[in-house]
């Protein structure tokens, strides 16, 4: 605890010389400032924080009661002791209502004066301790609130990653058992891509740029499945890029096909990774340590490849380490008879999971 620091205010020069000596003899380490006017006291108060202020009531110009009112405005936590030679009840009542801590009667009894000053210093120091503890508690509460928000966000992400994984497992089961059905409809790929991008940007801090020179590119596709593919590809591009490097999505029409390219400027992938990138549950070694990696992405690209192939299209990944990656999707604008799957009957969810059990790392 720091040594006490007090301020004495009085227009009596002799008193200002005698009181500091008296206080210094009885309060160890005390530092005493003096002012011969209320205005001088206010100037010191702008620069210093005091443990107690002792001021005479009767002073020329601004008196002690006016000074008390100013101190209450500026530093209400500092105890103020008033020196008075008149024990008038009305004056005492006015001062107490104004926030005075105690009174010192003239002629001053040194023992009583030091005792009152010592109580005031202790009160100020206790107030300071309470304030510091309140600040510490507020910071701790804020830290806990931040931690709770982080944990809630992490749990929400985990729940979303697990939901995606379950859907991907079910999709893989349907594909393996030839019960995967496309619900094709003729839609505008420009609007579909724009809606997916708007939805994706709303949930991330990723910078996306959409490039398309057409207002209408119609294709017979399953919009929900194409949305699923785009979200997965965007997630991978976002995962392997920093927030400062934008991801560019390009849509164009080439004769009877639509080409969608998702390009990032991230860390890129090696030839070894590209060889297995569409394998189910493939773990990308250089990114495996990152906790933010969505679990469902590992199966997602395999599902995406099969969804695009069911549309009669192709999906390719091109990348170089340190140069970013480009995922190219090619879709026919008109569905061919060989790509239709309308006669298959979906299995119940329980049967699908039995045909394609969850991997050990998921259920352990």
FENGI-V910964 format. One record per residue. SS is DSSP state (~ for helix, > for strand, _ for the rest). PSI is psi as a letter, one per 20 degrees, with the letter a starting at -180 (* if undefined). NEAR is the number of other C-alpha atoms within 12 Angstrom. Layout:
SS | PSI | NEAR
SS | PSI | NEAR
This chain:
_ | p | 11
_ | q | 16
_ | q | 17
_ | q | 29
> | o | 34
> | r | 40
> | p | 40
> | p | 42
> | o | 43
_ | q | 36
_ | i | 28
_ | o | 22
~ | g | 16
~ | h | 13
~ | h | 25
~ | h | 25
~ | h | 21
~ | g | 19
~ | g | 32
~ | h | 31
~ | g | 22
~ | g | 24
~ | g | 32
~ | h | 24
~ | h | 17
~ | i | 19
_ | o | 27
_ | p | 17
_ | j | 16
_ | q | 26
> | p | 26
> | p | 34
> | q | 34
> | q | 36
> | p | 30
_ | j | 32
_ | r | 30
~ | h | 35
~ | g | 27
~ | h | 23
~ | g | 35
~ | h | 33
~ | g | 22
~ | h | 25
~ | h | 32
~ | h | 15
~ | h | 13
_ | q | 21
_ | p | 30
_ | q | 39
_ | h | 38
> | q | 42
> | p | 49
> | p | 49
> | q | 48
> | q | 40
_ | g | 37
_ | o | 26
_ | q | 24
_ | q | 18
_ | c | 16
_ | o | 25
_ | a | 27
~ | h | 39
~ | h | 34
~ | h | 29
~ | g | 40
~ | g | 40
~ | h | 24
~ | h | 26
~ | h | 34
~ | h | 25
~ | g | 16
~ | g | 20
_ | m | 25
_ | i | 25
_ | i | 29
_ | p | 36
> | p | 39
> | p | 44
> | p | 42
> | p | 44
> | p | 40
> | q | 28
_ | j | 17
_ | o | 18
_ | l | 18
_ | p | 13
~ | h | 12
~ | h | 11
~ | g | 22
~ | g | 26
~ | g | 17
~ | g | 19
~ | g | 30
~ | g | 22
~ | h | 16
_ | i | 26
_ | j | 28
_ | q | 36
_ | g | 32
> | r | 33
> | q | 37
> | o | 30
> | p | 23
_ | q | 19
_ | q | 14
_ | p | 22
_ | o | 16
~ | h | 24
~ | g | 17
~ | h | 20
~ | g | 28
~ | h | 29
~ | g | 22
~ | g | 30
~ | h | 43
~ | g | 31
~ | g | 23
~ | g | 32
~ | g | 35
~ | g | 26
~ | g | 24
~ | g | 29
~ | h | 26
~ | g | 19
~ | g | 20
~ | g | 22
~ | g | 17
~ | g | 15
~ | g | 15
~ | g | 14
~ | h | 14
~ | g | 14
~ | g | 14
~ | g | 14
~ | h | 14
~ | g | 14
~ | h | 14
~ | g | 14
~ | h | 14
~ | h | 14
~ | g | 14
~ | g | 15
~ | g | 14
~ | g | 14
~ | g | 14
~ | g | 14
~ | g | 14
~ | g | 14
~ | h | 14
~ | g | 15
~ | g | 16
~ | g | 18
~ | h | 15
~ | g | 15
~ | g | 22
~ | g | 20
~ | g | 17
~ | g | 20
~ | g | 27
~ | h | 24
~ | g | 18
~ | g | 26
~ | g | 29
~ | g | 29
~ | h | 27
~ | h | 38
~ | g | 35
~ | g | 33
~ | g | 38
~ | h | 34
~ | g | 31
~ | g | 31
~ | g | 29
~ | h | 19
_ | j | 21
_ | k | 23
_ | j | 26
_ | p | 31
_ | p | 28
_ | p | 33
_ | n | 23
_ | q | 24
> | q | 20
> | o | 19
> | r | 22
> | o | 25
~ | h | 37
~ | g | 29
~ | h | 22
~ | g | 32
~ | g | 40
~ | g | 26
~ | g | 21
~ | g | 30
~ | g | 33
~ | g | 22
~ | g | 18
~ | g | 26
~ | h | 23
~ | h | 13
_ | j | 17
_ | r | 18
_ | k | 18
_ | p | 28
_ | o | 27
> | q | 33
> | p | 24
> | p | 28
> | p | 22
> | p | 23
_ | i | 12
_ | q | 18
_ | i | 17
_ | o | 21
_ | o | 31
> | q | 28
> | q | 32
> | n | 30
> | r | 38
_ | o | 31
~ | h | 29
~ | h | 22
~ | h | 33
~ | h | 40
~ | g | 27
~ | g | 32
~ | g | 39
~ | g | 42
~ | g | 35
~ | g | 37
~ | g | 45
~ | h | 43
~ | g | 38
~ | g | 41
~ | g | 38
~ | h | 39
~ | h | 35
_ | k | 37
_ | q | 30
_ | q | 20
_ | i | 19
_ | i | 15
_ | o | 23
_ | q | 26
> | p | 37
> | p | 31
> | p | 33
> | p | 31
> | p | 35
> | r | 29
> | p | 27
> | o | 15
_ | d | 13
_ | k | 19
> | q | 26
> | p | 36
> | p | 32
> | p | 39
> | p | 34
> | o | 40
> | p | 40
> | r | 42
_ | k | 30
_ | b | 27
_ | i | 25
_ | r | 32
_ | q | 32
_ | r | 22
~ | h | 16
~ | g | 18
~ | g | 23
~ | h | 25
~ | h | 16
~ | j | 22
_ | h | 33
_ | j | 27
_ | p | 22
_ | p | 27
_ | k | 28
_ | p | 23
_ | p | 26
_ | o | 31
~ | g | 17
~ | i | 16
~ | j | 23
_ | h | 18
_ | i | 11
_ | p | 14
_ | h | 13
_ | i | 21
_ | o | 28
_ | p | 33
_ | h | 38
_ | i | 38
~ | h | 43
~ | h | 33
~ | h | 39
~ | g | 40
~ | h | 40
~ | g | 31
~ | g | 40
~ | g | 41
~ | g | 37
~ | h | 37
~ | g | 41
~ | g | 35
~ | h | 29
~ | h | 35
_ | i | 40
_ | j | 29
_ | a | 32
> | q | 25
> | p | 34
> | q | 30
> | p | 34
> | p | 25
> | q | 29
> | p | 21
_ | p | 20
_ | i | 15
_ | j | 19
> | a | 30
> | q | 36
> | p | 32
> | p | 38
> | p | 32
> | p | 37
> | p | 35
> | p | 38
> | q | 30
_ | h | 30
_ | p | 26
_ | p | 28
_ | q | 20
~ | h | 11
~ | i | 13
~ | i | 25
_ | p | 25
_ | n | 25
_ | i | 17
_ | i | 12
_ | q | 15
_ | p | 15
_ | q | 22
_ | q | 23
_ | q | 14
~ | g | 19
~ | h | 15
~ | h | 16
~ | g | 28
~ | h | 23
~ | h | 17
~ | h | 22
_ | m | 23
_ | q | 20
_ | q | 23
_ | q | 17
~ | h | 8
~ | h | 9
~ | h | 15
~ | i | 9
_ | * | 6
